[in-house]
Amino acid sequence: MRIGELSKHTGVSPRSLRYYEEQGLLASSRSGAGQRHYSDAAVQRVSLIKQLFGAGMSSRVIATLLPCVDIPGDLGIAEETFAAMMRERDRIDAEIAHLIGTRDALDVVIRANSRHRAELSPGPAAVARSS
């Protein structure tokens, strides 16, 4: 199938598909006119790549994981892939911890702002005094 067809089947833009190729994540053959042609298996490959990008992985990390899909019976590749996935999980955990800390700091500021707004807003006593 050509790049437009793959794009329609996967919901991934042709530009992104070309990027996947540049990064070594996806392969195509070329026609005599230079048009890209993909196998039917490319649909599943692109779906997996989308899922990995959706999990926050970079193309570099995805490139280290894909050999496990391509050569599933190779223990060495499986071990390397496992190590890469664990590093990625650790990175995500650190990012989550950072975001929780950021949210907690924002909560402190929000509470302070709420107290400040309460002090500034006219309460029933302030309204009675101004009448």
N, C-alpha and C positions, 0 to 999 in steps of 0.2 A: 504494500500500500504506500501511497505517496504521503508527504508530510501533511497536506491538508486533511486527508482522510484520518491519519493518526491523531491530528489535532481534534477533529470532530468526535472521534471515538473516546478520547481521554479528557477532553475539556482543557487541554494544555495548549497554549498558543504556539504557533510555528516558531516564533522567536525563542521561546523557552525550550522547545525541542532541539533547536540548533545549539542552544547553550548546553543542554544535556550532552550532546555529542561532543562539543568542544571540551567538556570536562571529563570525557571518557565514560560517561554513565550509560550511554545509549549508542548503538551502532546502526549504520545503514549501509546499503550498497548504493552505487551510483549508476544511473543510466548513461548511455552514450552522450546524452545532452546535459549530463551533470545533475539530473534530478535525483533527489534522495528517494530510496525505496526501503521500506521497513517490512520485517516479517510480521506475521500475525501475533507472535509472542511479544512484540514491542508494546502492545496494548497493556499487557500485564506488567511489563517492565516499567513503563511510564507510571502506571498506577502505584507500584511500589515506591518509585522515586518520589512521587507526589506525597505519599504517606510519610516517608522519611523526612522530606522537607517540612511537612506539616508538624512533625515532631520536633522541629527546631534544629535539625542537623544541617550542617553545611555540605556543599557538594564534595569537599575534600573528605569529610567523614563518610558520606554516602559511598564514595569511591572505594573506601576501605572495607565497607560492608558487602558490597555487591559480589565480590568473588565467592563469598559463602553461598550465594544463590546460584552462581554460575558453576561452581565445582563443589557440590554439597557433600561429597564423600571424602574430602581432604581434611584430615584432622588438624594439620598445621594452619590451614586457612580458617577452619572453624575456631581454633584457639585465638588467632589474631583478631577475628571478627568479634569474638566474645570480649576480648580485652578492649577493643574499640568501643563496643556498646557500653561497657562498664565505665569507661572514661567519659563517654557522652552522658550517661546517667548521673555521674558525679558532677559534671558541669551543670546539668539541669538542676540538681539538688542545690548547688551553690547559688545558682541564679534565683531559685525559689526562696532560699534563706535571705538573700539580699532584698528581694521584693517584700518579704514579710517585715524585715527591718525598716524598709522605706515606708511601708504602710503604717507600722507602729509609730514611727516618727511623725507621720502626717496626722495620725489620731491625736497625738499630744497637741499639735498645733490646732486641730479642729476643736478640741476641748477648751483650749485657751481662748480661741476666737468665740466660742459659744458663751463662755463666762463674760468676755468683754462685751459682746452684743447684749447680754442680759443686763449688764450694768448701764449700758447706753440707752436701752429702750425705756420709754416712759411706762412705769408701772401704774397701778390704780392710784397710789398716793401722789405720784408726780402729776397726774392728770387733775386730781382734786385741788392741788395747790395752785395750779395755773388758772383755775376758774375764778 
